[in-house]
């Protein structure tokens, strides 16, 4: 017990700082990625063959672009878009420098998850609203997204957990956060205690997020 108290007295501040940096990267990147990914997912649905805004050119362009970005491992993407990151935020290091690659990595993933969620909506329900003359914009917000809410919540939960893993990799290039802490202290200095503490914190965060996501999705399914 004394050793645990001594550990938190000595390592608590840096562990807390790393946790804050991880939350900053995840929250900002996730918010921007949802803003980009959700409309892209809707556009993928509406431009598919046989849909309201059918457009093979737009659909194929989005489909291929998303597949290409998702084919690149995050650690490679991180270095590949360094000039773009510097152009957007003026730096490629720290929390600020990690947000751009995290968004580029996560937004297409969320778009694909949103597409899958919206495809689960009963086609008959949509056609019923269309036959009543309801506009496509209203059908998107009041029918498709509403019906797909549980699946969307679960998709965003999965994306958030993936994003946490990506922030850990971003730590390898000085982005800060728990990944950076584990790399510098756990790997470079061979200090196993900080490595174990970092892993424990990550496990608790992921378990908590998954539980909250599951409960929220179940609640929306009942509504």
C-alpha positions, 0 to 999 in steps of 0.5 A: 500500500505504501509503495502505491501511495509513493508511486502516485506521489511521485508519478501522479502529476506526469500521469495526470498530465498525460491523461489530460493530453490524451483526452484533449486529442481524443475529444477534439479529434472525435468531434471534428471527425464526427462532423466530417464523417456523419455527412460523408456517411449520409452522402454515401447512402444517398448517392448509391445506385437507386437512392434519392441523389444517385450519382455513380461519380460521387459515390465511387469517388467517396468510396475509393477515397475512403478505402485508400485512406483506411488502407494506410496504417496510422503510424505511416499516415502520421509521417506521410501527411506531415507537410499537410499537418504543418500547413494546417496547424503550423506544427507537427508535434504535440497535441496540436500536431496530432489532431490533424492526422487523427482526424484524417485517420478517423473521419473516413472510418466514421463515415464507413461506420455511419454508412453501415448503420444507415443501411440497417434502416428498413427500406420500407419505412423510408419509402413510406415517408417518400410516398407521403412527399416528405423531403429527403432532408427531413427523411435523413434527420427525422427517419434515417438517423433517428432509426439508426441511433443505437447503431450510430452510438455503437459505431462512434464508441468503436471509433473512439476506442480506435482513436485512443489506440491511435493517440498512443501511437502518436505519442511515439512522435512526441504528441504527448499523452499516455502513449508518449509517457509509456514510450519515454518512461516504460520503453526508453528508461525501462521503468516498468511501474509507469508502463503498467500504470499506463496500461491499467489506465487505458484498460479502465478508459476503454472498458468505461467507454464501451459500457457507456456506449452499450448502455446508451445504445440500449436505451435509445433502442427502447425509445 
